[in-house]
Amino acid sequence: MPLLNVNDGTGFQLNYEVHQGLVPETTLFLHGNLASNRWWQPAHEFWQAQARTKNHAGSLIYAEFRGCGKSSAPKNESEVDMHRFADDFITLVKNLNAGPVHLVGHSTGGLIAALMMTQAPELFKKAVLLDPVGATGVQFDNSMIAAFEQMKVDRDLVGTVMHSTIWQNNKDSEFFKNVVVEDAFHAVKSVGHLVLKALDGLDSRQSIAKITHPVLVLHGEHDKLLPMQDSEAMAGLMKNAQFRVINSQGHCANVEAPEKFVGLVREFLFSK
């Protein structure tokens, strides 16, 4: 898995993966907070299965923001900013000479994807935002900040918190124990609590309202982490966006129902 030197003076190296020939048009996937590229693994096998009889020209690109997965950790709090994260991924698209590409973002990655379309609209085609953080960010009380601090030293608490975010999750599955919890435990120590601070008080409504790309905003019926009305409001800001509820799913349809998730993304991005 290659690392991209972003060259912004911070020494940040962005980890990304490129899987060629799996989709008609190249698509960049951005994970949520406390996650990594590995959150796309459950869906990846369905992308592979559907590509076996096709001759696709596009690639799936998975990329990790600062402090998550194998991307390097921020050296100070000033690096943890949603617009800066958006710039990091814009730099990746330019470096790969891949644009214009489609975007798929989950949770915090959904907000980052929206900001990318405001900061470099020419590099992008369509976007799917899965249970995104809304245009006005998220406000967290002191108890949540304290919980994140405790999670840095308590792996079991990490497991409890992550289990609560995934609808009907099997907490004994190997994927949950060895991927979800492990990657969250790593990320919470390097960036997780700083992301909460960066989202508190953020207001990107004015810039997101300028987006004219076709956008599908999805929200799980049983999402207990982020309010459905925030996703609906985000869709309402954009000129060419639609909002859709995913019935019988929670905050993480990409993990909870990967085949359904792939079907929704494929239909929107690649149907003429």
VOPAGU-2260 file (C-alpha; in pm, 1 decimal, decimal comma):
REM VOPAGU-2260
SITE   aa  ch    i         X         Y         Z
SITE  MET   A    0       0,0       0,0       0,0
SITE  PRO   A    1     161,4     326,3    -111,2
SITE  LEU   A    2     206,9     637,8      96,2
SITE  LEU   A    3     171,4     986,2     -51,3
SITE  ASN   A    4     385,2    1268,6      84,9
SITE  VAL   A    5     134,8    1554,6      86,2
SITE  ASN   A    6     416,7    1812,7     105,1
SITE  ASP   A    7     227,6    2068,9     312,7
SITE  GLY   A    8     512,1    2125,2     557,7
SITE  THR   A    9     380,1    1885,0     822,4
SITE  GLY   A   10     548,8    1566,5     702,3
SITE  PHE   A   11     210,9    1397,4     662,5
SITE  GLN   A   12     200,7    1072,7     463,3
SITE  LEU   A   13    -139,2     961,7     333,4
SITE  ASN   A   14    -201,0     589,5     295,5
SITE  TYR   A   15    -411,2     474,5       1,7
SITE  GLU   A   16    -494,1     166,1    -203,7
SITE  VAL   A   17    -580,1     139,0    -572,5
SITE  HIS   A   18    -777,0    -162,4    -699,9
SITE  GLN   A   19    -790,0    -150,5   -1076,8
SITE  GLY   A   20   -1059,7    -277,9   -1310,9
SITE  LEU   A   21   -1343,7    -317,0   -1058,9
SITE  VAL   A   22   -1578,1     -35,1   -1160,8
SITE  PRO   A   23   -1677,1     147,4   -1480,8
SITE  GLU   A   24   -1535,9     479,1   -1353,0
SITE  THR   A   25   -1278,1     550,9   -1084,9
SITE  THR   A   26   -1423,4     611,3    -740,0
SITE  LEU   A   27   -1256,1     734,7    -421,3
SITE  PHE   A   28   -1382,4     601,0     -86,0
SITE  LEU   A   29   -1336,4     790,8     242,6
SITE  HIS   A   30   -1398,8     622,6     579,1
SITE  GLY   A   31   -1537,1     773,8     898,9
SITE  ASN   A   32   -1378,6     865,0    1230,7
SITE  LEU   A   33   -1203,1     581,9    1421,6
SITE  ALA   A   34   -1204,9     374,0    1102,6
SITE  SER   A   35    -969,5     285,5     817,2
SITE  ASN   A   36    -960,2     151,1     462,8
SITE  ARG   A   37   -1041,5    -188,7     607,9
SITE  TRP   A   38   -1401,4     -79,0     671,1
SITE  TRP   A   39   -1456,8    -119,4     296,7
SITE  GLN   A   40   -1349,5    -486,0     301,0
SITE  PRO   A   41   -1699,5    -634,7     348,1
SITE  ALA   A   42   -1819,6    -449,6      38,4
SITE  HIS   A   43   -1500,6    -508,1    -160,5
SITE  GLU   A   44   -1578,7    -873,8    -233,1
SITE  PHE   A   45   -1907,8    -768,6    -392,8
SITE  TRP   A   46   -1730,3    -516,2    -613,3
SITE  GLN   A   47   -1492,2    -795,0    -714,9
SITE  ALA   A   48   -1772,1   -1043,0    -782,9
SITE  GLN   A   49   -1962,2    -801,8   -1004,4
SITE  ALA   A   50   -1647,7    -716,9   -1201,8
SITE  ARG   A   51   -1549,4   -1074,3   -1289,3
SITE  THR   A   52   -1741,8   -1080,4   -1616,1
SITE  LYS   A   53   -1680,9    -713,9   -1700,5
SITE  ASN   A   54   -1401,2    -523,1   -1864,1
SITE  HIS   A   55   -1403,1    -219,2   -1639,5
SITE  ALA   A   56   -1167,0      72,2   -1690,4
SITE  GLY   A   57   -1208,7     232,0   -1349,0
SITE  SER   A   58   -1043,6     174,8   -1012,4
SITE  LEU   A   59   -1157,7     170,4    -653,7
SITE  ILE   A   60    -937,5     396,9    -441,5
SITE  TYR   A   61    -947,6     371,6     -63,1
SITE  ALA   A   62    -773,5     643,9     136,8
SITE  GLU   A   63    -718,6     714,4     507,8
SITE  PHE   A   64    -721,4    1052,0     676,7
SITE  ARG   A   65    -462,3    1169,0     928,4
SITE  GLY   A   66    -412,2     935,5    1221,7
SITE  CYS   A   67    -621,7     650,4    1082,5
SITE  GLY   A   68    -501,3     317,1     947,8
SITE  LYS   A   69    -154,0     350,7     805,1
SITE  SER   A   70    -168,4     725,1     740,1
SITE  SER   A   71      67,9     912,6     969,3
SITE  ALA   A   72     -64,0    1078,9    1283,9
SITE  PRO   A   73    -101,6    1456,4    1313,7
SITE  LYS   A   74     180,2    1622,6    1503,5
SITE  ASN   A   75     -46,2    1887,1    1654,6
SITE  GLU   A   76    -411,5    1984,2    1685,0
SITE  SER   A   77    -394,7    2239,7    1402,9
SITE  GLU   A   78    -358,8    1958,2    1149,7
SITE  VAL   A   79    -699,2    1816,6    1242,0
SITE  ASP   A   80    -931,4    2026,8    1032,7
SITE  MET   A   81   -1197,8    1904,1     790,1
SITE  HIS   A   82   -1094,8    2144,6     515,5
SITE  ARG   A   83    -734,2    2032,9     553,1
SITE  PHE   A   84    -841,4    1668,0     530,8
SITE  ALA   A   85   -1031,8    1757,5     213,4
SITE  ASP   A   86    -716,9    1920,9      72,8
SITE  ASP   A   87    -517,2    1604,9     151,8
SITE  PHE   A   88    -748,2    1391,3     -59,4
SITE  ILE   A   89    -763,2    1650,4    -336,5
SITE  THR   A   90    -383,3    1629,5    -346,4
SITE  LEU   A   91    -412,3    1251,1    -379,9
SITE  VAL   A   92    -652,7    1275,4    -675,4
SITE  LYS   A   93    -422,2    1523,6    -847,5
SITE  ASN   A   94    -113,9    1312,1    -775,6
SITE  LEU   A   95    -277,8    1004,2    -924,7
SITE  ASN   A   96    -398,2    1207,2   -1223,6
SITE  ALA   A   97    -727,6    1031,0   -1163,6
SITE  GLY   A   98    -982,3    1310,2   -1188,7
SITE  PRO   A   99   -1259,5    1364,9   -1241,7
SITE  VAL   A  100   -1364,2    1082,0   -1008,4
SITE  HIS   A  101   -1670,2     981,1    -810,2
SITE  LEU   A  102   -1671,2    1009,6    -431,1
SITE  VAL   A  103   -1814,6     783,9    -161,4
SITE  GLY   A  104   -1784,4     903,9     197,6
SITE  HIS   A  105   -1906,6     749,6     521,6
SITE  SER   A  106   -1987,0     953,3     834,9
SITE  THR   A  107   -1700,8    1204,0     882,8
SITE  GLY   A  108   -1577,0    1094,7     539,7
SITE  GLY   A  109   -1911,9    1204,1     396,7
SITE  LEU   A  110   -1861,8    1558,8     519,5
SITE  ILE   A  111   -1503,6    1556,8     390,7
SITE  ALA   A  112   -1627,1    1442,2      48,1
SITE  ALA   A  113   -1876,0    1730,0      38,6
SITE  LEU   A  114   -1601,3    1978,4     124,7
SITE  MET   A  115   -1383,1    1834,4    -150,6
SITE  MET   A  116   -1654,2    1915,4    -403,5
SITE  THR   A  117   -1660,1    2275,0    -279,9
SITE  GLN   A  118   -1281,3    2314,1    -287,1
SITE  ALA   A  119   -1203,5    2152,0    -623,8
SITE  PRO   A  120   -1532,6    2092,2    -808,5
SITE  GLU   A  121   -1361,4    2018,4   -1138,4
SITE  LEU   A  122   -1205,6    1699,0    -999,1
SITE  PHE   A  123   -1533,6    1522,7    -919,8
SITE  LYS   A  124   -1839,2    1375,8   -1090,9
SITE  LYS   A  125   -2099,8    1226,8    -854,6
SITE  ALA   A  126   -2096,1    1150,7    -483,4
SITE  VAL   A  127   -2265,2     914,5    -239,9
SITE  LEU   A  128   -2264,9    1033,0     122,2
SITE  LEU   A  129   -2348,2     750,6     365,0
SITE  ASP   A  130   -2479,5     870,0     703,3
SITE  PRO   A  131   -2263,6    1181,6     676,1
SITE  VAL   A  132   -2178,3    1428,7     945,4
SITE  GLY   A  133   -2402,2    1722,7     864,8
SITE  ALA   A  134   -2311,9    2063,4     729,1
SITE  THR   A  135   -2321,2    2212,2    1080,6
SITE  GLY   A  136   -2090,1    1949,7    1227,3
SITE  VAL   A  137   -2167,8    1776,1    1555,7
SITE  GLN   A  138   -2173,8    1909,8    1909,1
SITE  PHE   A  139   -2035,0    1681,2    2177,7
SITE  ASP   A  140   -2067,6    1730,9    2551,1
SITE  ASN   A  141   -1781,1    1689,6    2797,4
SITE  SER   A  142   -1881,6    1332,8    2877,5
SITE  MET   A  143   -1814,9    1226,0    2518,2
SITE  ILE   A  144   -1472,5    1391,3    2519,9
SITE  ALA   A  145   -1399,2    1215,5    2849,9
SITE  ALA   A  146   -1509,0     883,0    2702,0
SITE  PHE   A  147   -1269,1     927,6    2410,6
SITE  GLU   A  148    -988,8    1000,0    2654,0
SITE  GLN   A  149   -1069,1     680,5    2844,4
SITE  MET   A  150   -1084,2     482,0    2519,8
SITE  LYS   A  151    -716,5     559,8    2463,1
SITE  VAL   A  152    -626,8     318,4    2741,7
SITE  ASP   A  153    -931,5      90,1    2751,9
SITE  ARG   A  154    -967,4    -142,0    2453,2
SITE  ASP   A  155   -1281,9    -299,3    2599,6
SITE  LEU   A  156   -1449,3      42,1    2610,2
SITE  VAL   A  157   -1351,9      90,7    2246,1
SITE  GLY   A  158   -1529,7    -234,5    2167,6
SITE  THR   A  159   -1841,1    -126,3    2355,6
SITE  VAL   A  160   -1856,9     209,6    2179,4
SITE  MET   A  161   -1797,5      66,9    1832,1
SITE  HIS   A  162   -2049,1    -211,5    1891,1
SITE  SER   A  163   -2314,8      53,7    1959,5
SITE  THR   A  164   -2257,3     221,6    1621,9
SITE  ILE   A  165   -2317,3     -87,6    1405,3
SITE  TRP   A  166   -2678,1    -206,1    1378,1
SITE  GLN   A  167   -2728,5    -568,4    1488,5
SITE  ASN   A  168   -2351,6    -610,9    1510,8
SITE  ASN   A  169   -2194,7    -946,9    1592,9
SITE  LYS   A  170   -1940,1    -842,6    1853,8
SITE  ASP   A  171   -1779,2   -1188,4    1843,7
SITE  SER   A  172   -1701,6   -1180,6    1470,6
SITE  GLU   A  173   -1337,9   -1177,1    1365,1
SITE  PHE   A  174   -1399,0    -867,7    1151,5
SITE  PHE   A  175   -1535,7    -672,0    1446,7
SITE  LYS   A  176   -1267,5    -778,9    1694,3
SITE  ASN   A  177    -965,3    -769,1    1464,0
SITE  VAL   A  178   -1056,4    -484,7    1229,3
SITE  VAL   A  179   -1319,6    -251,1    1372,8
SITE  VAL   A  180   -1197,8    -249,4    1733,7
SITE  GLU   A  181    -829,3    -271,0    1650,0
SITE  ASP   A  182    -838,4      18,5    1404,7
SITE  ALA   A  183   -1055,2     230,6    1635,7
SITE  PHE   A  184    -817,3     171,8    1927,2
SITE  HIS   A  185    -528,8     289,7    1710,4
SITE  ALA   A  186    -713,8     593,3    1575,5
SITE  VAL   A  187    -858,0     716,0    1904,7
SITE  LYS   A  188    -506,5     746,9    2044,2
SITE  SER   A  189    -378,7     951,9    1751,9
SITE  VAL   A  190    -667,6    1158,5    1618,5
SITE  GLY   A  191   -1014,8    1050,4    1735,1
SITE  HIS   A  192   -1078,9    1307,5    2008,3
SITE  LEU   A  193    -935,8    1585,7    1791,5
SITE  VAL   A  194   -1187,5    1505,3    1518,9
SITE  LEU   A  195   -1465,4    1562,0    1771,8
SITE  LYS   A  196   -1323,4    1905,9    1849,1
SITE  ALA   A  197   -1288,3    1987,7    1480,3
SITE  LEU   A  198   -1653,9    1902,2    1416,7
SITE  ASP   A  199   -1785,9    2104,2    1710,9
SITE  GLY   A  200   -1898,6    2444,6    1585,6
SITE  LEU   A  201   -1821,0    2372,2    1218,6
SITE  ASP   A  202   -2064,7    2540,1     978,7
SITE  SER   A  203   -2013,3    2463,9     610,1
SITE  ARG   A  204   -2369,3    2531,7     490,6
SITE  GLN   A  205   -2277,2    2828,5     276,1
SITE  SER   A  206   -2009,7    2643,2      77,3
SITE  ILE   A  207   -2202,2    2313,6      51,6
SITE  ALA   A  208   -2501,1    2504,0     -89,6
SITE  LYS   A  209   -2285,4    2583,7    -394,9
SITE  ILE   A  210   -2238,4    2215,4    -487,7
SITE  THR   A  211   -2400,5    2130,7    -821,7
SITE  HIS   A  212   -2271,0    1774,1    -861,9
SITE  PRO   A  213   -2526,0    1491,1    -853,3
SITE  VAL   A  214   -2523,8    1367,5    -492,0
SITE  LEU   A  215   -2706,9    1085,4    -315,4
SITE  VAL   A  216   -2731,2    1124,1      62,7
SITE  LEU   A  217   -2812,3     795,1     236,1
SITE  HIS   A  218   -2909,1     749,7     600,5
SITE  GLY   A  219   -2976,5     428,7     788,0
SITE  GLU   A  220   -3322,6     397,9     939,8
SITE  HIS   A  221   -3175,1     287,0    1273,4
SITE  ASP   A  222   -2871,1     516,6    1288,2
SITE  LYS   A  223   -2832,8     602,7    1657,6
SITE  LEU   A  224   -2512,7     804,2    1613,7
SITE  LEU   A  225   -2607,4    1091,2    1380,6
SITE  PRO   A  226   -2950,6    1253,1    1336,5
SITE  MET   A  227   -3138,9    1168,2    1018,9
SITE  GLN   A  228   -3254,8    1529,4     990,9
SITE  ASP   A  229   -2893,5    1642,7     949,5
SITE  SER   A  230   -2850,2    1419,5     643,6
SITE  GLU   A  231   -3182,3    1535,1     501,6
SITE  ALA   A  232   -3085,3    1897,2     560,6
SITE  MET   A  233   -2750,7    1845,8     386,6
SITE  ALA   A  234   -2924,8    1703,1      82,1
SITE  GLY   A  235   -3163,7    1997,8      85,4
SITE  LEU   A  236   -2876,4    2244,1      65,0
SITE  MET   A  237   -2748,1    2112,4    -266,5
SITE  LYS   A  238   -2903,7    2189,7    -603,1
SITE  ASN   A  239   -2877,7    1840,1    -749,2
SITE  ALA   A  240   -2896,4    1610,7    -444,5
SITE  GLN   A  241   -3144,2    1349,2    -331,6
SITE  PHE   A  242   -3202,7    1197,9      10,2
SITE  ARG   A  243   -3288,3     835,4      75,3
SITE  VAL   A  244   -3344,0     630,1     389,1
SITE  ILE   A  245   -3190,7     280,8     396,3
SITE  ASN   A  246   -3453,6      70,2     565,8
SITE  SER   A  247   -3350,2    -179,8     834,1
SITE  GLN   A  248   -2992,7     -44,1     855,8
SITE  GLY   A  249   -2799,3     163,8    1105,9
SITE  HIS   A  250   -2503,2     399,6    1079,1
SITE  CYS   A  251   -2275,7     160,1     888,9
SITE  ALA   A  252   -2456,4      -1,1     594,5
SITE  ASN   A  253   -2117,6     -61,7     429,2
SITE  VAL   A  254   -2045,4    -310,8     710,1
SITE  GLU   A  255   -2397,6    -413,4     810,1
SITE  ALA   A  256   -2530,9    -491,8     460,8
SITE  PRO   A  257   -2240,4    -465,1     215,2
SITE  GLU   A  258   -2421,0    -618,0     -82,2
SITE  LYS   A  259   -2709,9    -373,3     -43,4
SITE  PHE   A  260   -2463,3     -87,5      -2,6
SITE  VAL   A  261   -2274,1    -179,4    -320,3
SITE  GLY   A  262   -2601,4    -203,1    -511,2
SITE  LEU   A  263   -2710,7     145,8    -404,8
SITE  VAL   A  264   -2373,4     300,5    -488,4
SITE  ARG   A  265   -2344,5     122,3    -823,2
SITE  GLU   A  266   -2696,9     220,3    -929,8
SITE  PHE   A  267   -2645,8     586,6    -853,1
SITE  LEU   A  268   -2290,5     635,6    -976,7
SITE  PHE   A  269   -2290,2     422,8   -1290,0
SITE  SER   A  270   -2646,6     419,0   -1420,3
SITE  LYS   A  271   -2696,4     645,5   -1717,7
